[in-house]
Amino acid sequence: QTPVQATSKENLSKLLDGRKANGIIFTTMFKFERGEKPLSERRNIVVMADEAHRGQYGFDEKIVIKENEQGEKEAHTVIGNARIIHDALPNATYIGFTGTPISAKDRNTREVFGDYIDIYDMTQAEEEMLFCSNQFIFYFLPIVILIYFLVPMKFKNICLFIASLIFYAVGEMKYVPLILLSLTVNYFAAIFIRKFQYDNQILEHNGEEKNNYDKITLIVALVYNFLFLFVFKYFTFFTGIETSLTLPLGISFYTFQIASYVIDVYTKKTKAEKNYINLGVYLCMFPQLIAGPIVVYKDIAKQIRKRKVSLLLLQDGIRIFI
C-alpha cells in the first residue's frame, strides 16, 4: 500500500468514507471532529498514535464558561480528543507510543489505548547505557571528562573518538564495524572528490575537457550510504520479506549526517577533512550519535580542529546537560 497524507478534516473524511479494506493514512489528532455518524465502523482499522502522552485524552464532556466578543459569559461543551476519535472509529484497535504514560482521573494512557504491549524500562536503559542510566551518568561520563581534561590538546579528539566508539559498542557492539566502514568510505570519497575537482581545474586551465569522476564518486558514496539504510530500515517494509537483521542504533542520523558532508564537499561548501580522527569525532560524537540532531560539518569544523577548553565552559556544559 502507498501511504497517503490527510490534508484536512474533509480530506480525512473522504479517504475513510466507504473504504472497506486496506490503506495507510497519515493524519493528526485535530483532523478528527465530532459528527453525527462515525467515519467508519470497520473492525479492521488500527489507529497508531505517536507521542501518546500529549492530547489523546478525554472521554467525558465538560462545560467551559467563556466570554464572547460582547463580554457576555457563555457555556460551551468541550469533548476530549479520545472521545471524538473513538466516536469516529468506534470499532478500531488503538495503539499508542509514549515515553511518559499518564495515570490521572481524566487522563489515563491505558484507558485510551489498553494494556501495555511492550515496555522499555530502566533495566534496558542500563544495559544499553542511555543518557538517563546510572552507568552513563556516574561512570562513563565522569571518566571521559576526566581523561579529556588530563590529555594534551592534540590527543583530545582521539579521546572523544575512542569514547564515542565505546559508548556505541555498549549498546550495539556488532554494528561498530558498520559505522567505522561508513566513516572510512566517506572519508576517502570526500578526498577523491576534492582531488578530481582539482584535476578538473587544471584540465580547464589547459583548455582540455573535464571529466565526471567527482560526480561519479559522489553518486557511489550516496548509493553506499542509503543502500545500507534501506537494507536495515526499509527492506522489509517495501518487500514484505522478513529478515533477521536488527536496526543499528542511530543509523538514520549518522547516514544522513555523513551524506551531508560528502555533498557539501562536492558542492564546495566545505573542504574535505584529511584527518580521519577529526571526521570520526564529527560522525561518532556520543552526545548526538544515536538521537541527533544532524549537524552540518562546516558549522563545527573549526571547533573540531581547534577549541578552547576550560573548567568554566565545563560548568556551563554540565548546567545545560542537567
LUMKOL-328090 format. One record per residue (C-alpha): x, y, z; residue number from 0; residue in one letter. Coordinates in nm, 3 decimals, padded with zeros to 5 digits. Layout:
<pts>
c1 c2 c3 resi resn
X Y Z NUM A
...
</pts>
This chain:
<pts>
c1 c2 c3 resi resn
00.000 00.000 00.000 0 Q
00.116 00.352 -00.078 1 T
00.068 00.576 00.229 2 P
-00.138 00.894 00.182 3 V
-00.149 01.214 00.386 4 Q
-00.482 01.356 00.503 5 A
-00.457 01.726 00.422 6 T
-00.771 01.843 00.602 7 S
-01.069 01.724 00.805 8 K
-01.274 01.700 00.486 9 E
-00.998 01.506 00.309 10 N
-00.970 01.259 00.600 11 L
-01.346 01.201 00.590 12 S
-01.328 01.142 00.213 13 K
-01.039 00.896 00.249 14 L
-01.228 00.689 00.507 15 L
-01.577 00.716 00.361 16 D
-01.688 00.389 00.206 17 G
-01.345 00.224 00.235 18 R
-01.383 -00.147 00.304 19 K
-01.021 -00.256 00.350 20 A
-00.654 -00.166 00.310 21 N
-00.491 00.177 00.316 22 G
-00.232 00.363 00.522 23 I
-00.336 00.717 00.614 24 I
-00.119 00.969 00.800 25 F
-00.309 01.235 00.989 26 T
-00.309 01.448 01.305 27 T
-00.538 01.436 01.604 28 M
-00.708 01.761 01.515 29 F
-00.831 01.644 01.175 30 K
-01.095 01.441 01.360 31 F
-01.410 01.627 01.455 32 E
-01.740 01.539 01.619 33 R
-02.004 01.421 01.374 34 G
-02.349 01.272 01.371 35 E
-02.220 00.938 01.245 36 K
-01.887 00.751 01.255 37 P
-01.634 00.793 00.978 38 L
-01.608 00.415 00.960 39 S
-01.744 00.121 01.157 40 E
-01.491 -00.126 01.023 41 R
-01.334 -00.361 01.277 42 R
-01.006 -00.398 01.088 43 N
-00.883 -00.041 01.144 44 I
-00.570 00.011 01.355 45 V
-00.507 00.363 01.489 46 V
-00.141 00.416 01.581 47 M
-00.065 00.734 01.779 48 A
00.287 00.866 01.831 49 D
00.368 01.073 02.142 50 E
00.054 00.929 02.302 51 A
00.104 01.130 02.624 52 H
00.002 01.463 02.470 53 R
-00.351 01.535 02.352 54 G
-00.504 01.189 02.313 55 Q
-00.720 01.200 02.628 56 Y
-01.065 01.289 02.748 57 G
-01.374 01.069 02.725 58 F
-01.603 01.298 02.926 59 D
-01.791 01.610 02.824 60 E
-01.709 01.927 03.014 61 K
-01.886 02.261 03.045 62 I
-01.649 02.554 02.996 63 V
-01.754 02.916 03.061 64 I
-01.608 03.170 02.816 65 K
-01.669 03.534 02.738 66 E
-01.789 03.630 02.391 67 N
-01.693 03.943 02.198 68 E
-01.958 04.145 02.382 69 Q
-01.814 04.043 02.719 70 G
-02.104 03.814 02.798 71 E
-02.039 03.475 02.954 72 K
-02.141 03.170 02.755 73 E
-02.134 02.799 02.832 74 A
-01.962 02.568 02.583 75 H
-01.949 02.190 02.576 76 T
-01.593 02.058 02.536 77 V
-01.528 01.697 02.441 78 I
-01.188 01.532 02.477 79 G
-00.992 01.414 02.175 80 N
-01.013 01.049 02.282 81 A
-01.394 01.063 02.280 82 R
-01.402 01.230 01.938 83 I
-01.171 00.973 01.778 84 I
-01.341 00.675 01.941 85 H
-01.680 00.804 01.823 86 D
-01.539 00.848 01.471 87 A
-01.386 00.498 01.466 88 L
-01.581 00.304 01.731 89 P
-01.458 -00.044 01.638 90 N
-01.092 00.037 01.572 91 A
-00.793 -00.100 01.762 92 T
-00.584 00.173 01.928 93 Y
-00.207 00.155 01.980 94 I
-00.006 00.434 02.143 95 G
00.369 00.501 02.166 96 F
00.487 00.714 02.457 97 T
00.779 00.763 02.690 98 G
00.562 00.913 02.965 99 T
00.236 00.722 03.020 100 P
-00.013 00.910 03.238 101 I
-00.247 00.779 03.504 102 S
-00.480 01.050 03.633 103 A
-00.852 01.097 03.685 104 K
-00.924 01.247 03.343 105 D
-00.603 01.147 03.164 106 R
-00.513 00.780 03.155 107 N
-00.299 00.626 02.883 108 T
-00.414 00.269 02.944 109 R
-00.779 00.372 02.949 110 E
-00.743 00.514 02.598 111 V
-00.507 00.260 02.442 112 F
-00.547 -00.051 02.655 113 G
-00.284 -00.255 02.838 114 D
00.089 -00.233 02.768 115 Y
00.221 -00.434 02.473 116 I
00.589 -00.371 02.540 117 D
00.780 -00.169 02.800 118 I
01.130 -00.026 02.765 119 Y
01.237 00.017 03.127 120 D
01.544 00.141 03.312 121 M
01.694 -00.210 03.314 122 T
01.723 -00.199 02.936 123 Q
01.846 00.161 02.954 124 A
02.126 00.047 03.187 125 E
02.222 -00.237 02.952 126 E
02.244 00.000 02.654 127 E
02.394 00.286 02.860 128 M
02.146 00.555 02.764 129 L
02.194 00.910 02.890 130 F
01.948 00.852 03.176 131 C
02.125 00.540 03.305 132 S
02.341 00.531 03.618 133 N
02.611 00.363 03.412 134 Q
02.638 00.670 03.188 135 F
02.587 00.944 03.449 136 I
02.809 00.810 03.728 137 F
03.073 00.608 03.543 138 Y
03.113 00.668 03.170 139 F
03.066 01.047 03.155 140 L
03.286 01.140 03.457 141 P
03.567 00.911 03.339 142 I
03.556 01.053 02.985 143 V
03.555 01.412 03.117 144 I
03.848 01.339 03.349 145 L
04.060 01.178 03.077 146 I
03.963 01.450 02.829 147 Y
04.091 01.724 03.062 148 F
04.410 01.537 03.151 149 L
04.532 01.453 02.799 150 V
04.717 01.716 02.590 151 P
04.516 01.916 02.336 152 M
04.648 01.715 02.039 153 K
04.503 01.394 02.187 154 F
04.161 01.528 02.289 155 K
03.991 01.431 01.963 156 N
04.137 01.081 01.988 157 I
03.990 01.063 02.339 158 C
03.646 01.170 02.215 159 L
03.658 00.932 01.918 160 F
03.750 00.628 02.128 161 I
03.496 00.721 02.397 162 A
03.224 00.754 02.133 163 S
03.302 00.411 01.988 164 L
03.294 00.257 02.337 165 I
02.959 00.426 02.404 166 F
02.819 00.287 02.080 167 Y
02.969 -00.059 02.139 168 A
02.793 -00.097 02.475 169 V
02.455 -00.075 02.305 170 G
02.536 -00.225 01.964 171 E
02.878 -00.396 01.961 172 M
02.817 -00.596 01.642 173 K
02.746 -00.281 01.440 174 Y
03.061 -00.088 01.536 175 V
03.235 -00.213 01.216 176 P
02.939 -00.079 01.014 177 L
02.975 00.278 01.141 178 I
03.354 00.261 01.100 179 L
03.309 00.136 00.744 180 L
03.069 00.423 00.674 181 S
03.326 00.666 00.816 182 L
03.608 00.518 00.609 183 T
03.418 00.504 00.279 184 V
03.302 00.864 00.307 185 N
03.641 00.985 00.431 186 Y
03.810 00.860 00.112 187 F
03.514 00.957 -00.108 188 A
03.541 01.321 00.003 189 A
03.918 01.326 -00.052 190 I
03.882 01.179 -00.402 191 F
03.601 01.421 -00.488 192 I
03.823 01.713 -00.396 193 R
04.116 01.564 -00.589 194 K
03.906 01.513 -00.903 195 F
03.772 01.868 -00.879 196 Q
04.128 01.999 -00.854 197 Y
04.226 01.789 -01.158 198 D
03.933 01.939 -01.349 199 N
04.056 02.289 -01.268 200 Q
04.390 02.201 -01.424 201 I
04.220 02.046 -01.729 202 L
04.002 02.353 -01.770 203 E
04.303 02.580 -01.738 204 H
04.481 02.385 -02.012 205 N
04.174 02.402 -02.236 206 G
04.106 02.029 -02.205 207 E
03.771 01.859 -02.146 208 E
03.676 01.799 -01.781 209 K
03.581 01.455 -01.652 210 N
03.292 01.350 -01.425 211 N
03.493 01.147 -01.176 212 Y
03.393 01.376 -00.888 213 D
03.022 01.330 -00.962 214 K
03.064 00.954 -01.004 215 I
03.242 00.933 -00.668 216 T
02.962 01.130 -00.501 217 L
02.696 00.902 -00.650 218 I
02.884 00.589 -00.539 219 V
02.919 00.725 -00.184 220 A
02.549 00.819 -00.163 221 L
02.438 00.484 -00.305 222 V
02.655 00.308 -00.048 223 Y
02.515 00.517 00.238 224 N
02.149 00.488 00.154 225 F
02.171 00.126 00.040 226 L
02.271 00.024 00.392 227 F
01.995 00.242 00.538 228 L
01.742 00.081 00.303 229 F
01.855 -00.274 00.382 230 V
01.837 -00.231 00.758 231 F
01.538 00.001 00.790 232 K
01.309 -00.022 00.487 233 Y
01.375 -00.356 00.313 234 F
01.102 -00.547 00.495 235 T
00.860 -00.254 00.468 236 F
00.887 -00.234 00.088 237 F
00.936 -00.603 00.004 238 T
00.738 -00.778 00.279 239 G
01.031 -01.018 00.325 240 I
01.124 -01.076 00.688 241 E
01.494 -01.075 00.778 242 T
01.692 -01.144 01.095 243 S
01.861 -00.805 01.080 244 L
01.808 -00.568 01.371 245 T
01.814 -00.192 01.323 246 L
02.156 -00.046 01.416 247 P
02.144 00.234 01.673 248 L
02.145 00.577 01.514 249 G
02.184 00.453 01.156 250 I
01.944 00.716 01.019 251 S
02.123 01.002 01.195 252 F
02.480 00.908 01.107 253 Y
02.386 00.812 00.749 254 T
02.224 01.147 00.673 255 F
02.500 01.332 00.860 256 Q
02.787 01.175 00.666 257 I
02.587 01.209 00.341 258 A
02.551 01.582 00.406 259 S
02.929 01.600 00.450 260 Y
03.020 01.444 00.112 261 V
02.751 01.654 -00.060 262 I
02.896 01.971 00.094 263 D
03.246 01.870 -00.021 264 V
03.114 01.813 -00.375 265 Y
02.932 02.149 -00.379 266 T
03.244 02.314 -00.230 267 K
03.062 02.436 00.080 268 K
03.330 02.273 00.294 269 T
03.677 02.131 00.245 270 K
03.749 01.759 00.258 271 A
03.875 01.666 00.605 272 E
04.215 01.499 00.575 273 K
04.232 01.400 00.942 274 N
04.048 01.070 00.990 275 Y
04.005 01.121 01.366 276 I
03.853 01.467 01.319 277 N
03.594 01.330 01.078 278 L
03.537 01.041 01.319 279 G
03.458 01.284 01.600 280 V
03.213 01.464 01.371 281 Y
03.030 01.142 01.283 282 L
03.053 00.943 01.608 283 C
03.039 01.208 01.884 284 M
02.843 01.023 02.152 285 F
02.614 01.305 02.279 286 P
02.436 01.312 01.943 287 Q
02.527 00.983 01.777 288 L
02.207 00.786 01.844 289 I
01.949 01.066 01.858 290 A
02.078 01.358 01.654 291 G
02.038 01.635 01.570 292 P
02.204 01.615 01.228 293 I
02.492 01.862 01.221 294 V
02.645 02.012 00.906 295 V
03.024 01.971 00.906 296 Y
03.107 02.326 00.806 297 K
02.924 02.454 01.116 298 D
03.154 02.274 01.360 299 I
03.472 02.211 01.159 300 A
03.663 02.490 01.335 301 K
03.561 02.366 01.680 302 Q
03.671 02.013 01.595 303 I
04.013 02.130 01.480 304 R
04.071 02.389 01.749 305 K
03.866 02.489 02.053 306 R
03.901 02.638 02.397 307 K
03.878 02.402 02.694 308 V
03.824 02.537 03.047 309 S
03.654 02.449 03.375 310 L
03.417 02.742 03.328 311 L
03.297 02.603 02.995 312 L
03.268 02.259 03.158 313 L
03.046 02.414 03.423 314 Q
02.823 02.567 03.154 315 D
02.804 02.230 02.978 316 G
02.703 02.045 03.295 317 I
02.433 02.305 03.359 318 R
02.291 02.250 03.009 319 I
02.308 01.871 03.048 320 F
02.121 01.881 03.381 321 I
</pts>
